[in-house]
Amino acid sequence: MASAPMSQAPTKKFYRSWGARFHIFCGMVLFVADVVWLDQGIVTFLVALSFLLRAGGSSITQLFQQRPIKAAGWKQTGVYSFFAVAALAAVYANGLVAKERSSAVVAAVKQYKAKYRSYPPALESLVPEFLAEIPAPKVNLSALNRFLYFKVDGSATLLHTQLLAGSGSAYQFDGESTASAK
């Protein structure tokens, strides 16, 4: 006698469940806020780390005890880890954009000095003769998304910063050097 096949409840793919969509949406919101507004990447990284700790154990020591990650948490951890890596990569790429844009400002300041034999009192003095406009260093909405220019006692410095402590770069015109803090 042939047995009737047992019907099994269909399993939903992770990305099709409401909970997964919620975590993907939250990851995207964190990514946008962290990269476009804050320009750090650290908030998304900390959220991913918290999900990793929640999935693997309640403390860091439990995480490293070769204990399997609970099935309920590894998928969310993967989602937030993806967005954390993407956020850090985007912040790094944004830093490269800032360095490229700063080279145009540095060239304009040098042209100003060659013509007027002194550094400009402010970056706005470069417009429109040397630059069409002062560019924003990065592609984001951060309040710190601007070049900082200082002229003190005949020397000048151009900075672009990031919110992460110790990151950004400075160009010292008298010493003709660029210093990157990492």
C-alpha angles and dihedrals in degrees: 000000000000115000118227113247112258112242113233124202109255113251117230119229111245096243092052097057122096092238092054092049089051092052092045090050091048090048091052092048090050090048094051094044093045098045105029100036110021098026095209114097090209098106093057090046092053092049090051090049091051091052090049090053091046092050097042101037143307096270139035092249091055089050092061096045094094091253117154116251112249112256092233093061109036095075094052089045089054092050094051092041089055091052091045092055091044091050093050091047091049092049090050091049090048089054089055089051089052092052091050093049092046090059089063091051092047090052091050092050090050091050090050091051092048091052101039100025093232136069117265115265090230137000089252087069088071093064125123100354099056103013130025088221138342103267123225106247095226142023101253145090097245118138087229093057096119139087117260115216126188128186114188126166095339097313125102137203130192120202137184115187142196127207092242108097112259098010130119131056140264130208116206108200099197093051091037090224140130120215120194119197113212 
